[in-house]
Amino acid sequence: MITIKGNTAINCGTLLKMDAPHTANVVIEDNRGFNLSGELINLTVFVDPGKLNSFLAEVKPHMQDLKGEQLAAFQSIVETLSNPAAPDKSGALAQLAEFGKSVASGVLATAIATFLG
């Protein structure tokens, strides 16, 4: 667990800039900033390419269960997660979590939940 709590920054740029893997449990609370020229906390969430490849290999056989909008939505999420030009994956991971809740395939939902940690 990564906890960033109770910090105060005054007259500075960014207090903290960090990268965290998508499986990290990050808690950010009670931080304050005054007269900042940057962000208080800049957190970039990344996906380990090896874990992503394993996940994709696991779900590929079950993608045939998806049709139409579900398939298009899943492919869009996977493209974003795989795209190195999009360094922060938090939005796509949130979409994947919501997708996992709505998908009818129990195997696919379990694979998504396992990948997300």
Residue pairs with C-beta under 8 A, 6 or more apart in sequence:
1 24
1 25
1 26
1 27
2 20
2 24
2 25
2 26
2 27
3 26
3 27
4 16
4 26
4 27
4 28
4 29
4 31
4 41
5 27
5 28
5 29
5 30
5 31
6 30
6 31
7 15
7 16
7 31
7 32
8 31
8 32
8 33
8 34
9 15
9 31
9 32
9 33
9 34
9 36
9 40
10 33
10 34
10 35
11 34
11 35
11 36
12 36
12 37
12 38
13 36
13 37
13 38
14 36
14 38
14 39
14 40
14 41
14 42
15 31
15 33
15 36
15 39
15 40
15 41
16 40
16 41
16 42
16 43
17 41
17 42
18 41
18 42
18 43
18 44
19 43
19 44
19 45
19 46
20 26
20 43
20 44
20 45
20 46
21 45
21 46
21 47
21 48
22 45
22 46
22 47
22 48
22 89
22 93
22 116
22 117
23 51
23 116
23 117
24 45
26 43
28 41
28 43
31 40
31 41
32 40
33 40
44 87
44 88
45 88
45 89
45 90
45 93
46 87
46 88
46 89
47 81
47 89
47 93
51 115
52 81
52 82
55 111
55 115
56 78
56 82
58 111
59 108
59 111
59 112
62 105
62 107
62 108
62 111
63 71
63 74
63 108
65 104
65 105
65 108
66 74
66 103
66 105
66 108
70 99
70 102
70 103
73 95
73 99
74 99
77 92
77 95
77 96
77 99
80 86
80 89
80 91
80 92
80 95
81 89
81 92
81 93
81 96
86 92
93 116
96 112
96 115
96 116
97 112
97 116
99 112
100 108
100 109
100 112
100 113
100 116
101 109
103 109
103 112
